[in-house]
Amino acid sequence: MTIKRKIIAAATFVFAVVIMMVIFFNIGYGQPDKDTAQEKLVVVSPHPAPFIIPLINEFESETGIKVKALQCGTSKALELIKSDADIDVLWGGSILSVGESEGAFLPYKTENIDSFYENFKDVGEGFTCFTDVPSVLMINTDLIGDIEVKGYEDLLNPRLKGKIAFADPSSSSSSFEHLTNMLYAMGNGNPEDGWDYVEKFSDQLNGVILQSSSEVYEGVSSGKFLVGLTFEEAALTMINQDKHIKIVYMEEGILSTPDGVYINKNTKHADSAKKFVDFMTAYNTQKYITAKLGRRSVRRDVEASVLVTPKEELNIVEADRDVVGSSENKWLSRFSDMMGGANE
């Protein structure tokens, strides 16, 4: 077979796999179908398909509840929920980035709450923590050469200008986490003091701002970028796919914030939605996502994956949720101005 035919065959196979995933696992994009919304629990999520599929599959098998999963960024998901779209659950999105939207969600305490670490128990009436998600840097080891990257300061290396993958923080919760992380870590705990660094960092992007979290880790793994600002599980997924990737935990400090599961207060399927929350925080589910999917559990009784650096060995920085929540729009606008409005 010629090289050209091999490429065509490979592309055809990948396309077929994607189509089969959409057909058999009910993964869609965009607005929920009205008829589907009446029959199934509609879950909107920024998680990648390989993460969604096995968990939804098991939930359906265990409960008999059918699910329609829609993939989109956290900001888009919140827009859909607030516009009264027929969405029952938002699955994903960090507590910090979703914080100002708490009024859009149904207050609920999962039956598993007593097994959570203390700092993941009381995060808001409409919020249930799902996993603990550290922000990390992702390096393409084939291309980085002798450029040393240990943290944020190293991203200011002139040799990296235009070669850094970063998504629009107004649409990607993982990028908003990184923006918050920069402000606190580079501001020595005072976010206002971190803007000098953020301005220098924005210049290093050379006008390139990506539109989704997936573009970051896919861009680095494909060699389009040398470094990406992403979340731990995304980088681990690439490593598990035999991509030549290295994870760097920023030496200046790491923000590790839980993402959540949130029930739309206008859901027509409250009982099923609560079962979804309980399933995703149950022992067996959390053990699976830790062992197989590279996430950190919010439960005390689930051991951390051997693939990740123990949290006690990381330089963790703390962010004030109230400050972040009240400052989010201002911070996003300020970053957009630094990028010349590129992320508007």
C-alpha positions in Angstrom: 0.0 0.0 0.0 1.4 3.4 -0.9 2.0 6.1 1.8 -0.9 8.2 0.4 -3.3 5.2 0.6 -2.2 4.5 4.1 -2.9 8.1 5.2 -6.3 8.0 3.6 -7.1 4.6 5.2 -6.0 5.9 8.6 -8.1 9.0 8.3 -11.1 7.0 7.2 -10.7 4.7 10.2 -10.4 7.6 12.7 -13.5 9.3 11.1 -15.4 6.0 11.4 -14.4 5.6 15.1 -15.6 9.1 15.9 -19.0 8.5 14.1 -19.4 5.2 15.9 -18.7 6.9 19.2 -21.4 9.5 18.6 -23.9 6.9 17.4 -23.4 4.3 20.1 -22.6 6.4 23.1 -25.1 9.3 22.5 -22.4 12.0 22.5 -23.5 15.1 20.7 -22.6 18.7 20.3 -24.5 22.0 20.6 -28.1 22.4 21.6 -30.1 19.4 23.1 -32.8 17.9 21.0 -36.2 18.6 22.5 -37.5 15.1 22.1 -34.4 13.6 23.5 -34.5 15.9 26.5 -37.9 14.4 27.4 -36.7 10.8 27.2 -33.2 11.0 28.6 -31.1 12.7 31.3 -29.3 15.4 29.4 -25.7 16.0 30.6 -23.5 18.7 29.3 -19.8 18.3 29.9 -16.4 19.8 28.9 -14.8 16.4 29.6 -13.2 14.6 26.6 -15.1 11.7 25.0 -12.6 9.0 26.2 -13.4 10.2 29.8 -17.2 10.5 29.3 -17.9 7.2 27.5 -17.0 4.5 30.1 -18.6 6.4 33.0 -21.8 7.1 31.1 -21.9 3.5 29.9 -21.6 2.2 33.4 -24.1 4.6 34.9 -26.7 3.6 32.3 -26.0 -0.1 33.0 -26.2 0.2 36.7 -29.2 2.5 36.9 -31.2 1.9 33.7 -31.3 5.7 33.2 -30.5 6.7 29.6 -28.2 9.7 29.1 -27.7 12.1 26.3 -24.2 13.7 26.7 -23.4 17.0 25.0 -19.8 18.2 24.8 -18.9 21.9 25.0 -16.8 24.3 27.1 -17.9 25.3 30.6 -18.9 28.8 29.6 -21.1 27.6 26.8 -22.6 25.0 29.1 -23.5 27.7 31.6 -25.1 29.8 28.8 -27.2 26.8 27.8 -28.4 26.2 31.3 -29.2 29.9 32.0 -31.1 30.1 28.7 -33.5 27.4 29.9 -32.2 24.7 27.5 -33.4 21.2 28.4 -30.2 20.3 30.3 -30.3 18.4 33.5 -26.7 18.3 34.7 -23.4 20.1 34.1 -20.6 17.6 34.6 -17.3 19.4 34.8 -16.1 22.9 35.2 -14.1 24.0 38.2 -15.7 25.3 41.4 -13.9 28.6 40.9 -15.0 29.2 37.3 -18.6 28.1 38.0 -18.8 29.9 41.4 -20.8 33.0 40.3 -23.5 30.8 38.7 -24.4 28.9 41.9 -28.0 30.3 41.7 -28.5 28.3 38.5 -28.2 25.0 40.3 -30.4 22.8 42.5 -29.2 22.5 46.1 -28.2 18.9 46.8 -25.9 17.0 49.2 -24.8 13.7 47.8 -25.2 10.6 49.8 -21.4 10.2 49.6 -20.6 13.5 51.2 -19.4 11.9 54.5 -16.6 10.2 52.6 -15.2 13.4 51.1 -12.1 15.2 52.3 -13.2 18.0 54.6 -12.2 20.8 52.2 -14.4 19.3 49.5 -17.6 19.0 51.6 -18.8 22.6 52.1 -18.3 24.3 48.7 -21.8 25.6 48.1 -25.3 24.3 48.2 -25.5 23.7 44.4 -22.1 22.3 44.1 -20.8 18.7 44.5 -17.1 18.2 44.1 -16.2 15.5 41.5 -12.4 15.3 41.3 -9.4 17.3 42.5 -7.7 18.9 39.4 -4.2 20.5 39.6 -3.1 22.9 36.9 0.1 21.8 35.2 2.4 22.6 32.3 2.6 20.0 29.4 5.8 19.7 27.5 6.5 18.1 24.1 9.7 16.3 24.9 10.5 15.6 21.3 10.7 19.3 20.5 11.6 21.2 23.7 15.3 20.5 23.2 17.5 22.2 25.8 14.9 24.7 26.9 14.3 24.3 30.6 10.8 24.6 31.9 10.2 24.2 35.6 7.4 26.8 36.1 5.7 30.0 35.0 8.9 32.1 35.0 10.5 29.9 32.4 7.6 30.5 30.0 9.0 34.0 29.5 12.0 32.5 27.6 12.2 34.4 24.3 12.7 31.0 22.5 9.2 30.0 23.5 7.4 33.1 22.1 4.6 32.0 19.9 5.1 28.3 20.9 2.9 28.3 24.0 -0.6 26.8 23.9 -3.2 28.6 26.0 -6.9 28.7 25.6 -9.3 31.6 26.1 -9.9 31.8 29.8 -13.4 33.1 29.2 -14.4 29.8 27.5 -12.1 27.3 29.1 -12.3 26.7 32.9 -8.8 25.1 32.9 -7.4 28.2 31.4 -9.2 30.4 33.9 -7.7 28.2 36.6 -4.3 28.9 35.1 -4.9 32.6 35.0 -6.0 32.5 38.6 -3.0 30.3 39.4 -0.6 32.8 37.8 -2.1 35.8 39.7 -1.7 34.1 43.1 1.6 32.3 42.5 3.4 35.1 40.8 1.8 37.7 43.1 3.0 35.8 46.2 -0.6 35.3 47.3 -1.9 38.8 46.2 -3.6 38.4 42.8 -3.2 42.1 42.1 0.6 41.8 42.3 0.5 39.0 39.7 -0.6 41.1 36.7 3.0 42.2 35.8 3.8 38.6 35.1 0.5 38.0 33.3 1.2 40.9 31.0 4.6 39.5 30.1 3.1 36.0 29.6 0.4 37.4 27.3 3.1 38.9 25.1 4.7 35.5 24.9 1.5 34.1 23.3 2.3 36.3 20.3 -1.4 36.9 19.6 -2.4 33.2 19.6 -5.3 32.3 21.8 -7.0 29.0 21.4 -10.7 28.4 21.8 -10.9 25.2 23.9 -9.0 23.2 26.4 -8.7 20.3 24.0 -6.8 22.5 21.5 -4.1 23.0 24.1 -3.2 19.4 24.9 -3.8 18.2 21.3 -1.7 21.1 20.0 1.2 20.2 22.3 1.0 16.4 21.6 0.9 17.0 17.8 3.9 19.3 18.0 2.2 22.5 17.0 3.3 24.0 20.3 6.2 23.2 22.6 4.4 24.0 25.9 0.8 24.0 27.0 -1.1 25.3 30.1 -3.6 22.5 30.9 -4.9 20.2 33.6 -3.2 17.1 35.0 -5.6 14.5 33.6 -5.3 15.8 30.0 -1.6 15.5 30.1 -1.8 12.0 31.5 -4.2 11.0 28.8 -1.7 12.0 26.2 1.1 10.1 28.0 -1.1 7.0 28.1 -1.6 7.3 24.3 2.2 7.1 24.0 2.7 10.7 23.1 6.1 12.1 24.1 4.8 14.3 26.8 6.1 15.5 30.2 4.2 17.0 33.0 5.6 19.9 34.9 4.2 21.0 38.2 5.0 24.7 38.4 7.7 25.4 41.0 6.1 28.8 41.9 3.0 27.1 43.1 0.0 25.0 41.9 -3.7 25.7 42.2 -5.5 22.4 42.6 -9.2 23.1 42.5 -12.1 20.5 42.4 -14.3 20.4 39.4 -17.9 19.6 40.1 -21.2 18.0 39.2 -24.1 20.5 39.1 -27.8 19.9 38.8 -29.8 22.5 36.8 -32.4 24.0 39.2 -35.0 23.8 36.3 -34.4 20.1 35.7 -37.4 18.0 34.9 -35.5 14.9 36.0 -34.3 15.8 39.5 -34.4 12.2 40.9 -32.3 10.9 37.9 -29.9 13.8 38.2 -29.3 13.2 41.9 -28.6 9.5 41.1 -26.1 10.7 38.5 -24.3 12.9 41.1 -24.3 10.0 43.6 -22.9 7.6 41.0 -20.1 9.9 40.0 -19.0 10.4 43.6 -19.5 6.7 44.6 -16.5 4.7 45.8 -16.3 2.4 42.8 -16.6 5.2 40.3 -14.0 7.3 42.1 -11.7 4.3 42.3 -12.0 3.7 38.6 -11.3 7.3 37.6 -8.3 7.4 39.8 -6.8 4.1 38.6 -7.8 4.3 34.9 -8.4 7.9 34.0 -5.7 9.8 35.9 -7.9 11.9 38.1 -7.5 12.6 41.8 -10.4 11.6 44.0 -12.3 13.8 46.4 -12.9 10.8 48.6 -10.7 10.0 51.6 -11.1 6.2 51.1 -9.7 6.2 47.5 -5.9 6.1 47.0 -4.3 8.4 44.5 -3.1 7.1 41.2 0.5 5.9 40.9 0.7 8.1 37.8 0.6 11.4 39.6 2.9 13.1 42.1 1.5 12.9 45.6 -0.2 16.1 46.6 1.8 16.6 49.7 4.9 16.9 47.5 3.4 19.7 45.4 3.8 23.4 46.2 0.1 24.1 46.6 -1.2 27.7 46.5 -4.6 28.7 47.8 -7.0 31.1 46.1 -9.8 33.0 47.9 -13.0 31.8 46.3 -14.9 34.9 47.2 -12.2 37.1 45.7 -12.0 35.0 42.5 -15.8 34.9 42.1 -16.2 38.7 42.5 -13.2 39.4 40.3 -13.7 36.9 37.4 -15.3 39.3 34.9 -12.8 42.0 35.7 -9.9 39.6 35.3 -11.2 38.2 32.0 -11.7 41.7 30.6 -8.2 42.8 31.7 -6.6 39.7 30.1 -8.6 40.3 26.9 -7.3 43.8 26.8 -3.7 42.6 27.1 -4.4 40.2 24.2 -5.7 43.1 22.1 -9.3 41.8 22.3 -8.2 38.5 20.7 -10.3 36.5 23.1 -13.5 38.4 22.7 
